């Protein structure tokens, strides 16, 4: 039987905090705090409904985002971007454009659903949910979205410029 040493146990614990936070839709720090205290800050919070619009007032078709944790998801995005080598996305114009992009796409909601396509979640993956884009999991959705933006556009500012010009990215 394999034994887990101190560093291994710490790594597993950190992973569990990230998974728990992703499933619950809040930052790893808040997840750790909630694990320790046994509290769920989202209990008794009303769900929201959002149909976002672009600057011309045209609906983007995103409906029923039920997560009230946009700020927590944004904090998680900063952490993940840094871990994935995109720390330049977490400040200045890149960060502003990334916020605007996913505000329009999903309101940063882990449950956002586009009624006119199969696009789902924070990054609005057109393939819907799957093994690399888990339903209700902010960490999974944000990681997928970071990789998508990096591969297709290079950075959030280019993706946001495409969004503004075409109403999709």
N, C-alpha and C positions, 0 to 999 in steps of 0.2 A: 504494500500500500504506500503510495506517495505521500510525503509530508509536505505541508505548505509552511515555508519559513516566514519570518516577520515581513520582509519586503513583498513576498508573494501574497500574503494575507492582506497587506495594505493595498496592493494593486487590485485584488478582487473586491475589496470593500469600496474603493473609489469607483470601480466599474458598476457596482450595484447602485451606488448613489447616483451616477449618471443615468443609468437605466430607469431607476425610480423617478428621478426628476423629469426625464423625457416622457415617461408614461403619464405622469401627473401634470406635465406642462409648465414646470418651473425650473429655475436655475439650480445647478448643483449645490450652491450654498444654501438656498432655501430648502432643497430636498434634504440635505444633511440636517439642517435645523429641525425639519419636520419629522425625520426619522428619530432623532434624539428625543424630541418633546412628545412625539406621538400625535401631533396636531396636523390637521389638513386645513390650510388657509382658505381653500376654495369651498368648504362646506357652507351652505346657506347663501352662496352667491347666485344671483340670477344669471341665466344665460342671456347672451345677446344675439341679435340678428343683424346682419350687415349686408347691404348691397352697396358695394363701393362704386365710385364713378371716377372717370379720368377728369382731367382739367376742363374738358369741354362739356362735362356733365353726362357723358355717355356711360351707361352701366357696363361694368366689366363682367357682370354675371356671377360674381361670387356671392353665395348666399349661405345663411345659417352658420357662420362661424360661432361656435359656442365657447371657445376658450376666452377667459378674461385675463389671460396672462401674456399679453403682447410684450410687455416690458421684460418679463422673465425670459421669454423666448428670444428676445433681442440680446439679453445678457448671455444666454447660452450660445447664440450665434457668434458673439464676439469671442467667446472662449474657444469654440470649435474652429473658427476662422484662424485664430492664432495657432492652434494645434496643427492645423492643416497647411500652415505656411503662408497664410494670407493676412498677416497682422496689419498690413497696409489698408485692408478693407474696413478696419474697426475705428477709423477716425476720419475727420475731414469730409471731403466731398464723396469719397467712396462710401463711407458709412451713411451719409445723408441720402445718397442715391439708392443704397441697398434698403434702407428703411422705407423710402418712397416706393420702391419696386414691390416689396412684399406687403406694404400697406395696401396698395392697389390690388395686388393679386389675391390676398387672403386676410388682410388685417392681422397677419402673423398668427392666425388660428390653426391649430392642429387638426381641426375638423372641417375646415372650409371646403365647400363643394361647389363646383361650377355646374349649374343646371344644364348648360348647353354643350358640355363636353364631359369627358371622364376625369378632368383635372381635379385633384384633391390635395388637401393639406396646405401647409405653410407655403411651400414653393410651387404649388399647383402642378404637380407631376401629371402629365397627360396620360400616363399608364395607370393612374390611380394608385392604389396601395399594392405593395408587394414585398418580397423579402428584403429589399434594400430601401424601402420607403414604407415604414410601418404606420398603420392607422393609430392615431392618438399618441404618437411618439415624436416629440419635438426634436430630440437629438438625431434620430434617424432621418427625419424630413429635412432638417437644416443641413445635415452632412450631405445628403443627396443634392440639395439645392446649391450648396457651395461648389460641389464638384461639377454640377451642371453649368453654373455660371462661369467657372474657371475654364472648362473645356470649350464651351460654345462662344463665350464673349470675352474671356480674359479677366474681366473685373465687373463689379456692380454698375459702374458709371456707363459702360458700354451697353450693358443689359438694360439699364433704365432708359438710355437714349433710344434703344430699339423699341422698348415698351411704349414710350411716348409717341414714336413715329408710327407704330403698327398696332398698338393696343394689345400686344402680347409679347412675350419674350421666349 
